[in-house]
């Protein structure tokens, strides 16, 4: 069994061990949690290229003792040319899921790194050179990284729909052959891009020579994005949403993310008064609370500029009480089809001053749009495919509109002074796994690593699948599985540690300075501390 990692001076957890190590090296060199996260985030964009990239988006929750939690929204908006007519004139009734026409939103990830480092310099005295923070990422892109099972498996599974997308085969099929686990995989163009950013600054991605190169490549392959779209983009500092649960304060991101669903889920679950984890009441209650949260998400959550209700209104006691009252504690409610999930990485960092970061980065589906830009080697996201081309839909496509995001990092300030950044990848699974990790550890006293490793379940869609039933890992007690079926849940039993359940992680900072960390045995990760 994997044990909870413990240290006092700092810790980083990530779903790939090289990313965790990159962040740890920065902490050991005197950097803070934000600087460590930039190092880890840039590295994981290289070593887990099917799950995230410089052409994706990210979101941050940042904690410092005695201060308000800060959110950073680095979500790129739709191109100025991207509207319903743009796709309709091409005979399309839906946005293509792959290829240049799927690459319709700005990649905000680099702007998230930039805004977080600005905050680090302004308030934490951060001063580590950018070249040092991107050092590991550039090294692994140039020297190569050992291909993981998850990269090789996703490449095999998705090749039929990606093989002809511009730039994909040239990048991910070197010599025309599929990558095998353990094979050295180099990304020389991406290495040069990272070195360029280290020398010119992160702003160059949006308003410099690199921006002009990116825009030219996007135009050449037929994406609606232009240089003006890149120049217009800025990451945003935002106030997180929060909710008190059993005396603990839980934070998550506001729309356009599904962070609201994560908080609604916990608010409803708390009101069910479940006394222990792992039994039927716990699993059934969490699944039914998930349905209540997703009904809110799927009806209302979009770019906040277009929302018809204040997201915080769904977290009022009266609203949560009403949702809880609608739950049958013995029978499963009908489950409507949910929106498709995505492909993501969650990472966490805590430094020796107790400052903490909960961070998530994504290209949406595995390999995003599949487009790899010829000059820069950047893989571009397909997050804009979450837009509807139905003008009556609450998330319809409009120029500059920000897309709905499944990704959202979580952070909790516990009643005893502990601070807990936590999160996962996994589409619809993200709010559910977040709830499992938080409740198992903070409410029911499970060891942190046990809370992450324990059997999981998933209602709805996640990365790489189109299923909407209730999948449960076979380590869940047989009597609980049978009780779920008897209650009317459409149960599918899957393997013991299924990657479809996501790659979760968590850190906890104790008032005495102890840091605990956990990583997911379903991933290639580690919790690295010193």
N, C-alpha and C positions, 0 to 999 in steps of 0.2 A: 504493500500500500504506500502511496505517496504521502509523505508527512507535510504538515504545515511548515513553511519556511519561517525562520525567525531571525531578526537582526535588530540593531539599534541605530545605525548611522544612515541607512537609506535602503530602499528596495524598489525594484521595478518588476512587474509581471507582464508577460506578453505571450501570445500563442505561438511564437517562434523563439527558441532560446537565444538566437543571435541578436534579435531585437532587444530582448531583456538584458543581455550582456552589454549591448551598445549603450543603453540607458544607464546601467550600473557603472560603466567606465566613466561616464560624465559625472555621476554623483561622487565617485571616488576621486575625481580630479577637482572637486570643489564646486561643481555645478549644482543648480537647484532642481526641483522637481519638474519645472516647465522645460528647462534646458535638457534634462534627461529625456523628457518625453519627445522633444523634437528629434533627438538622436535616435530614439527607439522607433518613432513614427516613420522617419525617413528610411531607416534600415528595413523595417517590415514591408515597406513599399517595394523593396528590392527582393527580399527573400520569400515573400508570400505574394507574388505578383498576380495570382488569380483572384485574390480577395481585396486588394486595394492598390492604389497607384497615385502618382502625382496628378493624374487627370481625374481624380475622384474628389470627394468632399470629406470634411470631418467636423466634429463637435467636441467641445471641451466643457468640463466643470472643474473649477479651480477653487480650492479651499486654502485659506491661511488662518491660523489661530487668531481669534478675536475680530475677524473681518467677515463681511457678507460673502457668500459663495457667488462667484462670477461665472457666467456662461459665455462661451464664444461660439457663434454660429458661422461656420465657414461653408455655407451651402451656396452653390452657384446657380444663378437664375437662367431662364431660357433665353436663347438668342433673340435679338430684336426681330429677325426675319422669321422666327418660329411661331407660327400661328396656325389656326385650323385650316385656313385657306392654303397655306404653304404645302401642307400634306394632302389636302383635298385635291389640289390642282395636279398632283402626281397620282391621282387615282387611289389614294389610300384612305381607308376608314379607321385605321389605327396606326399609331406610331410604330415603325418597325422595332423589334427588340434588339436587333444587332445591326452592325454596319454604320456607315457615315451618317445616315438619317437618324440613328439612335443617339448619336453624339451631339445633342442639341442644348445641353446646359454647360455652363462654365465649370471647370474643375476648381473647386474652392480650397482644396487641401493645403496648398502652399500658402495661401493667404491666412489660413488658420495658424500655421506655424509662425507666420510673420506677426500676427496680432498677439499671439501668446508670448512671443519673445519681446514684443513692445511692452506688454504688461510686466513681464519679468524684469526688464530694465528699469521701468518706471517705479515699481513698488517693492521689488525684491533685491534690487541691486545686481541683477544678472548681467554678466559681462563676458561670458565665454564666447570666443570668436565663432562665427557661423561655420567657418571651415572645419573647426574642431567638431561641431555638432553633426555635420554631414559626412564626417570622415569615414565612419564604418559603412554607411550606405554606399558611398562612392567606391570604397575598397571592394565590397562584395559584388557590386555591379561589374567592376572591371576584372577582378580576379576570379570571380565565379562563386557559386554557392551550390551545395549539394541539393539536388531536387528531392523534395519531400514526397511521401506517398500521396498526400492530398493534392499537390500540384499535378503529379503524374496522372492520378485518377481522374481529376477534373478535366485535364487536357484530353484524355482518351474519350471521356463521356461527351464533351462539348465540341470536339473537332468537327463533326459533320455540319454543325451550324456556323462554325467560325472559320473553317479552312479557307474560304474565298474572301473573307473580310480583309480590306487593305491593311497590310503590315502584320497580320497575325501569324501566318505560316512562316514568314521570314524571321520572326522573332522566336516563336515557341516551337518551331520544327527545324532546328538547325540541321543542315544537311538533308532536309526533307524527311527526317525521322522523328518519331515521338520520343519525348524525353522519358528516361527511365529513373526510378527512385535511386538516389545516390549519384547520379550522373552530374558532372560539373556543368552548370548553366551560367553563361556569361551574358551580360547586357552592356556592351561597350558604349553604345550611343547614350544610354541612360547614365552611365558613369560620367561621360563628358557633360551631360546636362547638369548633374549634381555638382560637378566641379565648377561649371559656369556660374551656377547659383551661389556657390561658396565665394567666388571671386567678385561677382557683381551685386549680390544681394537678392533676397527673395522677391522684392518688388519687380525684378526683371522678368519674372514669369508673366506678369500682367502688363507691364508698361516699359518694356525694354527690348533689346535685341532678341532675347528668347521668345518674348511675346510675339514679335513679328514672325519669327520662324514657326512657332506653333500655329499662328493664324494662317500662314501661307500653306502649311501642310493640311490643315482642316479644310481650307477652301479647295485645295487640289483634289481631295477625295470626295467632296460634295457635302460636307457638313454645313448646316446653316450658320454656325458660329463664325464671327469675324473678330478682327483686332479690336474694334470698338466695344464688343461685348467683354473682352478681357480687360480692357482699360476701365470699363465702368464698374467692374466688380470690386467689392470691399468685404472683408469679414466684419461681423457685427459683434459687439459686446452686448449681451442680453441678460436680463434678470431671469434666473431659473424659476420654474414652477416648484412648489414645495407643499408637503403635506405632513401632518403629525400622525404617526402610527404607533400606538402603544407607548407613547412618551418619547419616541425617537422622531427626529426631523429628517424627512427623505426629500432629496432634490432630484430633479430631472429637467430635461430641456423642454422649452415651449414649442409650439408649432413653428415651422412645418414638420417637426419630428413627431413620432408617436409617444413621446415622453409623457404626454397627458394620459395615454392609455395605461402606462406603467403605474402611474400614481392612482388612477381610478381603480385599477385592479387591486392594489394593496389596501386602498380605503375600503372597498367592498369586502375583501377577505378579512380585514380586521373586524368588521362588524358582524361577521358570521360567528365569531367567538370560538374558533376551533382551538382545542386545548393541547394538541400534540401533532407532530409531523408524521408523515408517511402512511397513515391509515386512509381508509376510504373517505372520511369526512374532509381530510386535508386535500387529497387529490381532487375529489369531486368539487369541493368548494373553490379551489383555485381555478379549475377548468370553467366553472360557471361564472366566477368573477371575471375571468378572461373574456367570456362572451359579452358580459355587460360592458366591459371596457372597450371592446372592439366595435360594439354597436355605436358608441360615441365617436370613436376614431373614424370609422368608415362613413359616418354621416357628416361630420363637421370639420375634421382636421385637414388643413391645407395651408398655403401661404397665409400667414396671419393678416395680411392686408386685405384678404378676401373673405375672412371668416365672419359669420353672422352672429356668433356668440363669443363672449369672453371665455377663454379656456379655463380660467380660474373658477368660473361659476360651476363647472362640473365637479369641483373639489369641495364645494360647500357641503356642510353636514346634511342639509335637507336633500340635496341631489344624491349624495351617496346613500343616504337612508332609503330613498325611493328605489334606487337600483338594487340594493340589498333585499328589499321587500319582494322584488320580483323573482328571486332565486328560489327554486324548489330544492330543498336540501336532500331529497331522496331520488329525484329523477333528473335526467339530462334535458335541457331545453333544446329545441331544434337548432341546428347550426347552419347558418347561411354561408355561402361561399365567401371567402376572404380575398383580399388583394394579394398579389404575389409578393413573396419575400425577396431578400437580397443577400448580398455577399459582403462580408464585413470583417474587421478585426477590432477587438477591444483591448486596451492597454491601461495600466495604472502605474502611478509612481508616487512615492512618498520620500521626502528628504529628511535630513537630520533635524530640521527646524519644525517638523510636523506639518509642513505644507504638502498638499496632496492634489493630484490630478487624476481625473477620470476622463478617458479619451476614447473616441471611436472614429474609425476611418473606413471608407467604403468606395467601391466602384459600382454598387448595386448588384447586378447579377455577376456570376463568376466570369472574370475577364471583362466585365463591363460591356461596352459596345463591341469589344473585340478589335477595335481599330488601334493600331500602334503607329504613331506618327513617325514618318520616315527619317526626319532629321534629328529629332530629340529622343526617340525611343520611348515616348510616353504613351501608356495605355490610357484610353479615354473612357469615362464612365457612360452608362446608359440610364442614369437616374431619371432623365426626362421621359422615359417610356411610362412612368407612373401617371403622366398627364392623360386626360381623356380628350378625344376630339369631338365629344358631344358638348355643345356650347351650354347646355342646361346642367351639366355635371358640376358638382361643387369644386372639383379639381380639374377644370378644363384648361387646356393650353392657352396661354396668352404670352406675348412678348415680355421678357424680363421676369415673368412670374417664377417664384421659387417652388420646386417640386416637393411633394410629400415625401418624407423620409421615414423609413422604418428604424433607422439607426438613432440611438440615444444613450448616452452614458448616464450612470446613476452614481449618487453619492449620498451617504447617510451620516448625520451627526447623532450619535447615540446618546442616550440619557445619562450615561456614566462618563461622558467626555471622550469616548472613543470616536474616531473618524474612519469611515469605511467607504472608499471608492470601489465600485464593482460594476460588472457589466458582461456582455457577451455579444457575439454575432448571432445571426439566425433569423432574420425576417420576423414573422409572426411570433417566433419563439423568444424574441428578446424580452418583452415584458414578462413572459411566463418564467423564463429562467432567472431573470433578475429577482422575481418574487420568491422563487425557490431558494436561491442563495441567501437573500436577505432574511427571510423568515426562519430558515433552518439554523442560521447562525445567530442572528440578533434576537429572535423571539423564542427559539426552542433550544438554544445552547449547544448546537453541534459545533465541533471543531471546524475551523475555517476551510481546511482542505477537504474534510468530509462533506461539508455543505456543497462544495463545488463538484466533488466526485460522485455524490449520491445519485441513485437512479432518477432519470428525468423523463418527462413526457412533453408532448408538443401537440397543441391543437392548431390546425391551420397550416399555412404554407411557410416554407423556409427556403434557404438557398438550395438550388439544385433539384427541387422537387415541385410537383404541382398538387400533391395530396392535401386534402383539407380535413381528414379524419383525425382521430386521437391516437397518435403513436406513443407507445410506452416501451421503455427499455425492459428487457426480460429479467432484470434484477429486481424489479418491483415485486412485492410479495404476491404470490399466485392468488391468494384470497382477495386481495385488493383489486387485481385485474378482473376477477370474476364478478366482484361486486360492482365494478364500473360497467361491465357489460349488462348486468342485471338491471342497472339504473337507466339503461338506454344509450350509453355511449358507444359510438362506432369505433371500437378498439382494434388497433393493429399492433401486435407485439413485434418489436424489432430487436436488434442485437444488444449486447451488454453495454457497450460504450459507442453508440452511434454518432458519427460526425454530424449527422443531420440535426442533432440536438444542440449544436453550436459549440463554440470554444469560449467558455466562461473563465472569469478570473476575479480575484478580490484581494484587497489589502486592508489591513486594520492598523491604525496608529493608536496606541494606548497612552494615557496621560503620563505614565512613567517613562515614555520614550520607546518602549518596545514596539517593533513593527512585525506584523505577521503577514504572510503572503501565501496565496494559493493559485495554482494554474490548473488547467483542464487536462485530464489524462486523454481526452479525445483529440488533443492538439499536439503540436510539436514544441510546446512552450516550456517555460520555467518561471519561477519566482526567484529572482536573483538579488541578494542583499549582501550588506557588509556591515 
